């Protein structure tokens, strides 16, 4: 029996190893999320009364709770959420996929709700947030929350296609800060100055539009099987 069981153990161990493509996907997501996630996490000690590691933010001092919750929720959603798209994890460790899914859903919900809270409750100067960005933040916060709720209900009714599509759309919105950072770095590299006012609003909104467009392409070509697109809408 012992000799006969060894091959199966080796096969099992190999099946649990991620593919090169999955490792590349994880590395790309973690690198892409690095600046928004790490910069946000470095803000938390300051908000809790510790040393100031980042430039001062008056809103962070007067109302730190929504910012702390937003940072933590966004980090959980973006970093743990990347694991949920790995086929090996879903197939070989379905229980882990489900458990992580609840953390990802809660983290995303907190991120969306606190983003909405800060948009409506904080007083932003005109340069960092004009009418376009104010409206977009409300729409995308509600959209992200709606997709997460949709995904939870979809998987409860065993509709895997709709679940995957909804979570990918929510994830695209949640990763908006990463794309915004990338666009700002590109613009500053070309023009040597940070965009402000309406130009900043357009750049911020464009990042969400790019992410959603990419999500729709992935839904149709990768994450949802052919012939099941209508079920994912």
C-alpha positions in Angstrom: 0.0 0.0 0.0 2.8 2.4 0.9 4.5 1.9 -2.4 1.3 2.3 -4.3 0.3 5.5 -2.5 3.5 7.4 -3.3 2.7 8.3 -6.9 -0.7 9.7 -5.9 0.9 11.9 -3.3 3.4 13.2 -5.9 0.6 14.0 -8.3 -1.3 15.8 -5.5 1.6 17.9 -4.6 2.2 18.9 -8.2 -1.4 19.8 -8.7 -1.2 22.3 -5.9 1.7 24.2 -7.5 0.6 27.3 -9.4 1.4 27.4 -13.1 3.9 29.9 -14.4 1.1 32.0 -15.9 -0.6 32.2 -12.5 2.6 33.2 -10.7 3.2 35.9 -13.4 -0.4 37.1 -12.9 0.1 37.3 -9.1 3.4 39.2 -9.4 1.9 41.6 -11.9 -1.1 42.4 -9.7 1.1 42.8 -6.5 3.5 45.1 -8.4 0.6 47.0 -9.9 -1.1 47.4 -6.5 2.2 48.2 -4.6 2.1 52.0 -4.6 -1.5 52.6 -3.6 -1.5 49.7 -1.1 1.8 50.4 0.5 1.4 54.2 0.6 -2.0 53.7 2.1 -0.7 51.3 4.8 2.1 53.7 5.7 -0.6 56.3 6.5 -2.2 54.1 9.2 0.5 54.6 11.9 0.0 58.4 11.6 -3.7 58.1 11.8 -3.4 56.0 15.0 -1.3 58.7 16.6 2.2 57.4 15.6 5.0 59.2 13.7 4.2 60.9 10.4 5.7 58.9 7.6 3.8 60.6 4.7 3.0 64.2 3.8 0.4 65.8 6.0 -3.3 65.3 5.1 -5.7 67.6 7.1 -8.7 65.3 6.4 -6.8 62.3 7.7 -6.2 64.1 11.0 -9.7 65.4 11.5 -11.6 62.2 10.4 -9.3 59.2 10.3 -11.8 56.4 10.7 -13.1 56.2 7.1 -9.6 56.5 5.7 -8.3 53.7 7.9 -11.2 51.4 7.0 -10.8 52.4 3.3 -7.1 51.6 3.3 -7.5 48.2 5.0 -10.6 47.2 3.0 -8.9 48.2 -0.3 -5.7 46.3 0.5 -7.6 43.1 1.4 -9.8 43.4 -1.7 -7.0 44.1 -4.2 -4.3 41.7 -2.8 -6.4 38.8 -1.6 -8.8 39.3 -4.5 -6.0 38.5 -7.0 -5.8 35.0 -5.5 -9.5 34.4 -6.3 -8.9 34.5 -10.0 -6.4 31.6 -10.0 -7.9 28.5 -11.6 -5.6 26.2 -9.6 -6.9 27.6 -6.3 -10.5 27.3 -7.4 -10.1 23.7 -8.6 -7.6 22.2 -6.1 -8.6 24.2 -2.9 -12.3 25.1 -3.3 -12.8 25.5 0.4 -9.9 28.0 0.6 -11.4 29.8 -2.4 -14.7 30.1 -0.6 -13.2 31.3 2.7 -11.0 33.9 1.1 -14.0 34.9 -0.9 -15.9 36.1 2.1 -12.9 38.2 3.3 -12.6 39.7 -0.2 -16.3 40.5 -0.4 -16.3 42.2 3.0 -13.1 44.1 2.2 -14.5 45.3 -1.1 -17.7 46.3 0.6 -15.9 48.3 3.2 -13.7 49.9 0.5 -16.7 50.9 -1.6 -18.8 52.2 1.4 -15.9 54.2 2.9 -15.1 55.6 -0.5 -18.7 56.8 -0.8 -18.5 58.1 2.8 -15.4 60.2 2.1 -16.7 61.5 -1.2 -19.9 62.9 0.4 -18.6 63.7 3.8 -15.2 65.3 3.2 -14.8 68.9 1.9 -12.3 68.7 -1.0 -10.7 71.7 -2.6 -11.6 72.3 -6.3 -8.2 71.2 -7.5 -8.2 67.7 -6.1 -11.9 67.0 -6.9 -14.2 68.8 -9.3 -17.8 68.0 -10.1 -16.9 65.3 -12.7 -14.7 63.4 -10.2 -17.3 63.9 -7.4 -20.0 62.3 -9.5 -17.7 59.5 -10.8 -16.7 58.5 -7.3 -20.3 58.2 -6.2 -21.2 56.1 -9.3 -18.2 53.8 -9.1 -18.5 53.3 -5.3 -22.2 52.3 -5.7 -21.3 50.2 -8.8 -18.5 48.3 -7.0 -20.8 47.6 -4.0 -23.6 46.5 -6.4 -21.3 44.1 -8.3 -20.1 42.5 -5.0 -23.6 42.0 -3.8 -24.6 40.6 -7.2 -21.6 38.2 -7.1 -22.6 36.9 -3.7 -26.2 36.2 -4.7 -25.0 34.7 -8.0 -22.8 32.1 -6.3 -25.5 31.3 -3.7 -27.7 30.3 -6.7 -24.8 28.4 -8.2 -24.5 30.7 -11.2 -20.7 30.6 -11.5 -20.5 32.7 -14.7 -22.4 35.6 -13.3 -20.4 35.4 -10.1 -17.0 35.6 -11.9 -18.2 38.4 -14.2 -19.6 40.5 -11.3 -16.5 40.0 -9.1 -14.2 40.9 -12.0 -16.1 44.1 -12.7 -16.0 45.0 -9.0 -12.3 44.2 -8.9 -11.7 46.4 -11.9 -13.3 49.3 -10.1 -11.4 48.5 -6.9 -8.1 48.7 -8.8 -8.9 52.2 -10.0 -6.2 53.7 -7.7 -3.5 51.5 -9.3 -4.4 52.6 -12.8 -4.7 56.2 -11.6 -1.2 56.1 -10.2 0.1 54.6 -13.4 -1.6 57.3 -15.6 -0.4 60.1 -13.3 3.2 58.8 -13.5 3.0 58.7 -17.3 1.6 62.2 -17.5 4.2 63.6 -15.1 7.0 61.9 -17.0 5.8 63.4 -20.3 4.8 66.9 -19.2 6.9 67.3 -16.0 3.9 68.5 -13.9 1.0 67.0 -12.0 -2.4 67.5 -13.7 -4.9 69.6 -11.6 -8.5 70.7 -11.9 -10.6 69.3 -14.8 -7.5 67.5 -16.4 -7.0 65.6 -13.1 -10.7 64.7 -13.0 -10.6 63.4 -16.6 -7.4 61.3 -15.8 -9.0 59.8 -12.7 -12.2 58.8 -14.5 -10.3 57.5 -17.5 -8.5 55.0 -15.2 -11.8 53.5 -14.1 -13.0 53.4 -17.7 -9.8 51.6 -18.8 -10.1 49.0 -16.0 -13.8 48.3 -16.8 -13.0 48.0 -20.5 -10.2 45.5 -19.7 -12.5 43.6 -17.4 -15.2 43.2 -20.2 -12.5 41.9 -22.5 -11.3 39.4 -19.9 -14.9 38.3 -19.2 -15.5 37.5 -22.8 -12.1 35.9 -23.6 -10.8 34.3 -20.4 -12.9 34.1 -17.3 -16.3 33.1 -18.8 -16.5 30.2 -21.2 -17.7 30.7 -24.8 -21.4 30.5 -25.1 -22.0 31.6 -21.5 -21.6 35.4 -22.0 -25.3 36.0 -21.8 -25.5 34.2 -18.5 -22.8 36.5 -17.1 -24.5 39.8 -18.0 
